Amino acid sequence: MRQFHVVILLPMLCVLSVGAREAKSQTTWEVPGDDAHIKGAMALASAGDLILVTDTIDDTVLSVPIRMKAGVSIEVVPGEIATVYSALDTSITFPQQTYGSGTTTRVSGIRFTGSGSTGIKLKIMSGTGDVVIEGCTFENATFGIEGLIIGSGVTLAIRNNTFQTGYNGMWLQGAPYATTVERNVFDSCPGAGIILEAGAPLIQQNTIVDCGDGIVFGGFITPEPYLWNNLVVNCTDRGIGAMAVLALSYNNAYGNGTDYDASYGGGTPYGNFSQDPFFCASEFTVHVNSVCTPASNASGQRIGAMGIGCASGNLANTTTLSTSTVEGALVNVTSDFGVPSTKTLTINSGITLRFDTNDESNLGSDGSENELVVVGTLDVNGVNGTPVIFESAQGSPAEGDWWGLNAQDGYVTMEYATVRHSQYGAHMNVQGGSITNCTFASNQLQDIGV
């Protein structure tokens, strides 16, 4: 006998006690508050200080580069834009200096633009501090990041940046062993995405698309760099210059002139492959069934810089949608999305599924309205204050924009979810499950049907 329980629980009041935080010793220099330009704020700062850009600025008249001081960080308030461009050679330089133990020198959130220049130049580094370049955009410059980096103690992290440069994205003539280049996007760099001439960095989970070369090497490098879980697509020449045989694992080079250049004794060992990543319409996110998702490849990790961004058709593998697997916590459902009898779809707190109105899969009860069709198992695990949201993808959402959750069999458990803008809300004809602390709003015909 089919059983389905609707449970209504009273909200609980939680009290959280937080101890007092210790006062920070750093000084924050605001741009444009304390100085109109980043360069001027850098002259005021000393080790341990933060330069915080609090309003959109356009620093495109630099006569000389901004010289980073060891232990000083530059950050941009989210939503603001700090554009930097030097008419000469380099916009920001990390000069030859010592990066002391326990210090962090960071550049975060800057937009570099302008042809014929280098965004960031890394010179000789010594010491044992941390150097971080993250969340920046490099546009049109000859090089996004150019590095002559000598020093075994410095920890260098280059992550979550976007390179759309006039020639090469990143050229590292040397790199400390403790260097990580990860989750960067290199888009349409006519030279190469990454060039490495010395050092043994960890290069992982980068996406390189429509460049001349993907990841290449200036010679035979020893010890070998580590290339893991990178995605290289549609480069006109080489995808990956695969010289580091023992350290080349679970990369996907697809549709390049040569996917894996074996001229250095490389090839495709240790789980490397060439398969269509199935990009979504939004830049370089991937379909829920892409081989680049953790559920669909042997590494169990994402391949490339971007996570899941869209879903349609039947789920190919048991999958968890979470803030670690979904890009920006948003999945666009472009046609009927189905959970087959042998599969489980788990959706964790903070994830939003937005349903388009164009049904091309025809998996459910309606040939024109998109549905989440469940025959297997659906586990929705929102939390109080951070629900899972099922809603319309329309710019001006209205009742009936999409069909709703159409559970035809299997098991459905929903806790702290919001379902809105549908025709039928959650229609349940299942073996068992529960709906707990859920919100139904602006649904056209019903909220819950059993």
C-alpha positions as CSV (number, residue, x, y, z in Angstrom):
1,M,0.0,0.0,0.0
2,R,1.3,3.5,-0.9
3,Q,1.9,5.7,2.0
4,F,2.7,9.4,2.1
5,H,2.9,11.6,5.1
6,V,2.6,15.4,5.3
7,V,4.3,16.6,8.5
8,I,3.8,20.0,10.0
9,L,6.4,21.0,12.6
10,L,6.4,24.1,14.8
11,P,9.4,26.4,14.3
12,M,12.1,26.2,16.9
13,L,13.9,29.1,18.5
14,C,17.6,28.8,18.6
15,V,19.9,31.0,20.6
16,L,23.5,31.3,19.5
17,S,26.1,32.8,21.9
18,V,29.2,34.1,20.3
19,G,32.3,35.2,22.2
20,A,33.9,38.5,21.7
21,R,36.4,38.6,18.8
22,E,39.9,39.9,19.3
23,A,40.6,43.3,17.7
24,K,42.6,43.2,14.5
25,S,45.9,45.0,14.4
26,Q,45.7,45.8,10.7
27,T,44.9,49.3,9.4
28,T,42.4,49.5,6.5
29,W,43.0,52.2,3.9
30,E,39.9,52.9,1.9
31,V,39.9,53.9,-1.8
32,P,38.7,56.5,-2.7
33,G,38.1,57.6,1.0
34,D,41.7,57.8,2.2
35,D,43.2,58.2,-1.2
36,A,41.7,58.4,-4.7
37,H,44.0,55.8,-6.1
38,I,45.3,52.4,-5.1
39,K,48.9,53.5,-5.7
40,G,48.5,56.4,-3.2
41,A,46.9,54.0,-0.6
42,M,49.9,51.6,-1.1
43,A,52.3,54.4,-0.2
44,L,50.4,54.8,3.1
45,A,50.2,51.1,3.9
46,S,52.6,48.8,5.8
47,A,52.8,45.1,6.4
48,G,49.6,43.7,7.8
49,D,47.4,46.5,6.3
50,L,44.4,46.2,3.9
51,I,43.7,48.5,1.0
52,L,39.9,48.3,0.5
53,V,38.3,49.7,-2.6
54,T,34.8,50.7,-1.5
55,D,33.5,52.4,-4.7
56,T,34.0,51.9,-8.4
57,I,37.2,53.4,-9.5
58,D,39.1,53.7,-12.9
59,D,42.8,53.8,-12.3
60,T,43.8,53.9,-16.0
61,V,46.4,56.7,-15.9
62,L,49.2,54.9,-14.1
63,S,52.6,56.4,-15.1
64,V,54.4,53.6,-13.2
65,P,53.2,50.3,-11.9
66,I,51.7,49.8,-8.4
67,R,54.4,48.1,-6.4
68,M,53.1,45.7,-3.9
69,K,54.5,45.7,-0.4
70,A,55.0,42.4,1.4
71,G,52.2,41.7,3.8
72,V,49.7,44.3,2.2
73,S,46.5,43.1,0.6
74,I,44.2,44.8,-2.0
75,E,40.5,43.8,-2.0
76,V,37.4,45.2,-3.7
77,V,34.0,45.4,-2.0
78,P,31.6,43.0,-3.8
79,G,29.6,44.8,-6.4
80,E,32.2,47.5,-7.0
81,I,34.7,47.5,-9.9
82,A,38.3,48.6,-9.7
83,T,39.8,49.0,-13.1
84,V,43.6,49.2,-13.4
85,Y,45.7,49.8,-16.5
86,S,49.3,51.1,-16.9
87,A,50.2,52.8,-20.2
88,L,53.7,51.4,-19.7
89,D,54.7,47.7,-19.1
90,T,52.9,46.5,-16.0
91,S,49.9,47.5,-13.9
92,I,50.9,45.8,-10.6
93,T,54.2,44.3,-9.8
94,F,55.4,42.1,-6.9
95,P,58.9,43.4,-6.7
96,Q,62.0,41.5,-5.5
97,Q,61.6,41.4,-1.8
98,T,61.2,39.0,1.2
99,Y,57.7,37.8,2.1
100,G,58.0,37.1,5.8
101,S,56.6,34.1,7.7
102,G,53.0,34.5,8.6
103,T,52.3,37.3,6.2
104,T,49.8,37.3,3.3
105,T,50.2,39.6,0.3
106,R,46.9,39.5,-1.7
107,V,45.4,41.1,-4.9
108,S,41.7,40.3,-5.1
109,G,38.9,41.5,-7.3
110,I,40.8,43.9,-9.6
111,R,39.9,44.3,-13.3
112,F,43.0,44.7,-15.5
113,T,42.6,46.0,-19.0
114,G,44.5,47.6,-21.9
115,S,46.5,46.2,-24.8
116,G,50.3,45.9,-24.9
117,S,50.9,45.5,-21.1
118,T,51.0,42.9,-18.4
119,G,48.4,42.8,-15.7
120,I,50.6,41.4,-12.8
121,K,54.3,40.8,-12.9
122,L,55.8,38.5,-10.3
123,K,59.5,39.0,-9.8
124,I,62.0,37.2,-7.5
125,M,60.3,36.0,-4.3
126,S,62.0,34.9,-1.2
127,G,60.8,34.1,2.3
128,T,58.0,31.9,3.6
129,G,54.9,34.1,3.3
130,D,51.7,33.6,1.3
131,V,51.1,35.4,-2.0
132,V,47.5,35.2,-3.4
133,I,46.0,36.4,-6.6
134,E,42.3,35.7,-6.8
135,G,39.0,36.8,-8.3
136,C,40.6,39.2,-10.8
137,T,39.8,39.7,-14.5
138,F,42.5,40.2,-17.1
139,E,41.3,41.7,-20.4
140,N,43.2,42.5,-23.6
141,A,46.7,42.7,-22.0
142,T,49.6,40.8,-23.7
143,F,50.0,38.8,-20.5
144,G,47.5,38.4,-17.6
145,I,50.2,37.2,-15.2
146,E,53.9,37.0,-16.0
147,G,56.2,35.5,-13.5
148,L,59.9,35.1,-12.9
149,I,59.6,33.5,-9.5
150,I,62.6,32.1,-7.6
151,G,62.2,30.9,-4.1
152,S,61.3,27.6,-2.4
153,G,59.6,28.9,0.7
154,V,56.8,31.3,-0.7
155,T,53.4,29.8,-1.0
156,L,51.7,31.1,-4.2
157,A,48.0,30.7,-5.0
158,I,46.5,31.9,-8.3
159,R,42.8,31.0,-8.2
160,N,39.3,31.9,-9.4
161,N,40.5,34.5,-12.0
162,T,39.3,35.1,-15.5
163,F,41.8,35.6,-18.4
164,Q,40.6,37.1,-21.7
165,T,43.9,38.4,-22.8
166,G,45.4,39.7,-26.0
167,Y,48.0,36.9,-26.2
168,N,48.9,34.7,-23.2
169,G,46.9,34.1,-20.1
170,M,49.7,33.1,-17.7
171,W,53.4,32.7,-18.3
172,L,55.4,31.3,-15.4
173,Q,59.1,31.2,-16.0
174,G,59.6,29.6,-12.6
175,A,57.3,28.7,-9.7
176,P,57.9,27.7,-6.1
177,Y,57.0,24.1,-5.4
178,A,54.2,25.4,-3.1
179,T,52.3,27.0,-6.1
180,T,48.7,26.2,-6.9
181,V,47.0,27.4,-10.1
182,E,43.3,26.4,-9.7
183,R,39.8,27.2,-10.9
184,N,40.8,29.9,-13.3
185,V,39.0,30.4,-16.7
186,F,41.1,31.2,-19.8
187,D,38.9,32.3,-22.6
188,S,40.0,33.1,-26.2
189,C,43.7,33.8,-25.4
190,P,45.3,33.6,-28.9
191,G,48.7,32.6,-27.6
192,A,48.2,30.1,-24.7
193,G,46.2,29.7,-21.6
194,I,49.1,28.6,-19.4
195,I,52.8,28.5,-20.3
196,L,55.2,26.9,-17.7
197,E,59.0,26.9,-18.1
198,A,60.2,25.8,-14.7
199,G,59.0,24.7,-11.3
200,A,56.5,22.1,-10.2
201,P,53.2,23.7,-9.4
202,L,49.8,22.0,-8.9
203,I,47.7,23.0,-11.9
204,Q,44.1,21.8,-11.3
205,Q,40.5,22.4,-12.2
206,N,41.1,25.2,-14.7
207,T,38.9,25.7,-17.8
208,I,40.7,26.8,-21.0
209,V,38.6,27.4,-24.1
210,D,39.2,28.8,-27.6
211,C,42.9,29.6,-27.0
212,G,45.9,28.9,-29.3
213,D,47.4,26.4,-26.9
214,G,45.9,25.2,-23.7
215,I,48.6,24.2,-21.2
216,V,52.1,24.0,-22.7
217,F,55.7,23.8,-21.4
218,G,58.8,25.7,-22.5
219,G,61.0,22.7,-22.2
220,F,61.4,19.4,-20.4
221,I,60.7,20.2,-16.7
222,T,61.9,18.3,-13.8
223,P,60.6,17.7,-11.2
224,E,57.3,17.3,-13.0
225,P,54.3,19.7,-12.5
226,Y,51.0,18.2,-11.5
227,L,48.1,18.5,-13.9
228,W,44.8,17.3,-12.4
229,N,41.2,17.7,-13.5
230,N,41.7,20.5,-16.0
231,L,39.3,21.1,-18.9
232,V,40.8,22.2,-22.3
233,V,38.4,22.7,-25.2
234,N,38.6,23.9,-28.8
235,C,42.2,25.3,-28.8
236,T,43.5,25.6,-32.3
237,D,46.9,23.9,-31.6
238,R,47.6,21.8,-28.6
239,G,45.3,21.0,-25.7
240,I,47.8,19.8,-23.2
241,G,51.6,19.4,-23.8
242,A,51.6,16.1,-21.9
243,M,55.2,15.8,-20.8
244,A,54.5,15.0,-17.1
245,V,53.3,11.5,-17.6
246,L,53.2,10.4,-13.9
247,A,51.5,13.6,-12.8
248,L,48.9,14.0,-15.5
249,S,45.5,12.7,-14.2
250,Y,41.8,13.0,-15.0
251,N,42.1,15.9,-17.4
252,N,39.6,16.4,-20.3
253,A,41.1,17.8,-23.5
254,Y,38.4,17.9,-26.2
255,G,38.1,19.3,-29.7
256,N,41.6,20.8,-29.8
257,G,44.0,20.6,-32.8
258,T,45.9,18.0,-30.8
259,D,44.2,17.1,-27.5
260,Y,47.3,15.5,-25.9
261,D,50.7,16.4,-27.4
262,A,52.8,13.2,-27.0
263,S,56.0,14.7,-28.5
264,Y,57.5,14.8,-24.9
265,G,56.6,11.3,-24.2
266,G,53.2,12.2,-22.8
267,G,49.9,10.7,-24.1
268,T,46.8,10.0,-22.1
269,P,47.6,8.0,-18.9
270,Y,45.9,7.9,-15.6
271,G,42.3,8.7,-16.4
272,N,42.8,11.4,-18.9
273,F,40.1,11.5,-21.7
274,S,38.5,13.5,-24.5
275,Q,34.8,14.0,-24.2
276,D,32.3,16.8,-24.9
277,P,31.9,18.7,-21.6
278,F,28.3,19.8,-22.5
279,F,28.5,23.4,-21.6
280,C,25.4,25.3,-20.6
281,A,24.3,28.5,-22.2
282,S,25.9,30.5,-19.4
283,E,29.7,30.6,-19.9
284,F,31.4,27.3,-19.2
285,T,29.1,25.9,-16.5
286,V,28.2,22.3,-17.4
287,H,25.1,20.1,-17.7
288,V,24.2,17.9,-14.7
289,N,25.1,14.8,-16.8
290,S,28.4,16.2,-18.0
291,V,31.4,14.0,-17.5
292,C,33.0,16.9,-15.8
293,T,30.7,16.6,-12.7
294,P,31.9,14.7,-9.7
295,A,29.2,12.0,-10.1
296,S,30.2,11.3,-13.7
297,N,34.0,10.7,-13.7
298,A,36.4,8.4,-12.0
299,S,38.2,11.1,-10.0
300,G,35.0,11.9,-8.0
301,Q,35.9,15.6,-8.4
302,R,34.8,18.4,-10.8
303,I,36.8,18.8,-13.9
304,G,37.4,22.4,-14.9
305,A,36.8,25.6,-13.1
306,M,33.0,25.7,-13.3
307,G,30.3,23.6,-11.7
308,I,26.8,22.5,-12.7
309,G,24.7,25.2,-14.3
310,C,21.8,23.4,-16.1
311,A,19.7,20.3,-16.2
312,S,17.4,18.5,-18.6
313,G,16.4,15.0,-19.6
314,N,16.8,12.0,-17.3
315,L,19.5,12.0,-14.6
316,A,22.3,9.8,-15.7
317,N,24.0,9.2,-12.3
318,T,23.0,9.5,-8.7
319,T,23.9,13.1,-8.0
320,T,24.1,15.7,-5.2
321,L,23.4,19.3,-6.0
322,S,25.1,21.4,-3.4
323,T,27.0,24.7,-3.2
324,S,30.2,22.8,-3.8
325,T,28.9,21.2,-7.1
326,V,26.6,23.9,-8.5
327,E,28.0,27.1,-9.9
328,G,26.5,30.1,-8.1
329,A,24.0,27.8,-6.3
330,L,21.7,28.1,-9.4
331,V,20.5,25.3,-11.8
332,N,18.6,26.3,-14.9
333,V,16.1,23.6,-15.8
334,T,15.7,24.0,-19.6
335,S,13.2,21.1,-20.2
336,D,11.7,18.3,-18.2
337,F,14.2,16.9,-15.7
338,G,13.7,13.3,-14.6
339,V,14.9,11.1,-11.7
340,P,14.7,7.5,-13.0
341,S,13.9,4.5,-10.8
342,T,17.5,3.5,-10.1
343,K,18.8,7.0,-9.4
344,T,18.7,9.4,-6.4
345,L,18.8,13.2,-6.7
346,T,19.8,15.0,-3.5
347,I,19.4,18.7,-3.3
348,N,21.1,20.5,-0.4
349,S,20.3,23.8,1.3
350,G,20.9,27.0,-0.7
351,I,20.3,25.6,-4.1
352,T,17.7,27.1,-6.5
353,L,16.2,25.3,-9.5
354,R,14.7,27.7,-12.0
355,F,12.3,26.1,-14.6
356,D,12.0,27.4,-18.1
357,T,8.8,27.2,-20.0
358,N,10.1,25.3,-23.1
359,D,9.6,21.6,-22.6
360,E,11.7,19.6,-25.1
361,S,12.1,16.3,-23.1
362,N,8.5,15.3,-22.7
363,L,9.2,13.1,-19.7
364,G,6.1,13.9,-17.7
365,S,2.4,14.7,-17.9
366,D,2.6,17.9,-20.0
367,G,4.3,18.4,-23.4
368,S,4.6,22.1,-23.1
369,E,5.4,22.9,-19.4
370,N,8.6,21.9,-17.6
371,E,8.4,19.3,-14.8
372,L,10.6,17.7,-12.2
373,V,9.6,14.1,-12.8
374,V,10.4,11.6,-10.0
375,V,10.3,7.9,-10.4
376,G,13.3,7.2,-8.3
377,T,14.3,9.0,-5.1
378,L,14.3,12.7,-4.4
379,D,15.8,14.1,-1.2
380,V,15.5,17.8,-0.6
381,N,17.5,19.0,2.4
382,G,17.0,22.6,3.0
383,V,17.5,24.2,6.4
384,N,15.7,26.9,8.3
385,G,16.6,30.3,6.7
386,T,18.3,28.6,3.7
387,P,15.7,26.6,1.8
388,V,15.9,24.8,-1.5
389,I,13.9,26.8,-4.0
390,F,11.9,25.6,-7.0
391,E,10.7,28.5,-9.1
392,S,10.1,30.0,-12.5
393,A,13.0,31.2,-14.7
394,Q,10.9,34.0,-16.2
395,G,12.0,37.6,-15.6
396,S,8.5,38.4,-14.4
397,P,7.4,35.1,-12.8
398,A,3.7,34.3,-12.5
399,E,1.5,31.4,-11.4
400,G,1.6,28.5,-13.8
401,D,5.0,29.3,-15.5
402,W,6.0,25.6,-15.0
403,W,4.2,22.4,-14.2
404,G,5.7,21.6,-10.8
405,L,7.1,18.5,-9.0
406,N,5.5,15.4,-10.6
407,A,6.4,12.5,-8.4
408,Q,5.0,9.4,-10.2
409,D,6.6,6.7,-8.1
410,G,9.6,6.2,-5.7
411,Y,10.3,8.2,-2.6
412,V,10.3,11.9,-2.0
413,T,11.5,13.7,1.2
414,M,11.3,17.5,1.3
415,E,12.4,19.6,4.2
416,Y,12.6,23.4,4.2
417,A,11.8,23.8,0.5
418,T,9.9,26.6,-1.4
419,V,7.8,25.8,-4.4
420,R,6.4,28.7,-6.4
421,H,5.1,29.9,-9.8
422,S,4.0,26.4,-10.8
423,Q,0.7,24.9,-11.8
424,Y,0.5,21.9,-9.5
425,G,3.1,22.6,-6.7
426,A,4.1,19.1,-5.6
427,H,1.9,16.3,-7.0
428,M,2.7,13.1,-5.1
429,N,1.9,9.5,-6.2
430,V,4.8,7.8,-4.4
431,Q,5.7,4.8,-2.3
432,G,6.6,7.0,0.7
433,G,8.1,10.2,2.0
434,S,7.4,13.4,3.8
435,I,7.0,17.2,3.3
436,T,8.2,19.1,6.3
437,N,8.5,22.9,6.9
438,C,7.9,23.7,3.2
439,T,6.4,26.8,1.7
440,F,4.1,26.8,-1.3
441,A,3.3,30.2,-2.9
442,S,1.8,31.5,-6.2
443,N,0.9,28.1,-7.6
444,Q,-2.0,28.1,-10.0
445,L,-4.1,25.0,-9.4
446,Q,-2.8,23.4,-6.2
447,D,0.1,23.4,-3.7
448,I,0.2,19.7,-2.7
449,G,-1.7,16.8,-4.4
450,V,-1.5,13.3,-3.1
